[in-house]
Amino acid sequence: MADTLDPKHLDKRTAERYLRSGQLDEKAYERHLKSLPDVAEKATVVETAMDGDDFEGQDDEDDMEDEEDEEDEEGAEESSEDTEAP
């Protein structure tokens, strides 16, 4: 008879909890992990950037222009605040 495992017990994030509680057999889990195919060659590189980070290939000139635009906008806001009536 095939050793069937509940898919929810195989989730890497929860397997340790199921192992500790006895709901998942450690040997069966190890057999499952060894039976998984190696798909490393299918992996792709993902590039992310947080706000303010630069992507590779992005020109520094573009960044400088963006900063100048922001400074111009800030300066315009400050001068409009000075001219407003109370």
Steps between C-alpha positions, in 0.01 A plus 500: 500500500630844411596725788276803444573820684257783556623790280442751781757311710761537226508879499851601599360776722288262711668158470706544818185560705336186356818300567505611866133419549536155344261573214785456251746211503859625474617210281206545262572873482870437424403251224269762354774766498747262332243410235458862389671583170785751486361796305782746569569535126151642455563786742509857375665805649260758639622853556315722741560849630367685798391861470816701444707204374631490145458216253808395310515679169315806623690818422617724779399793279137392523527493878656845509223637280237345726663654808514840330130473410414416861704795626326731252159376618594547865627850431177588319292375794703705748472817297122458458469463878684830548260688270174365639289732716437389861 
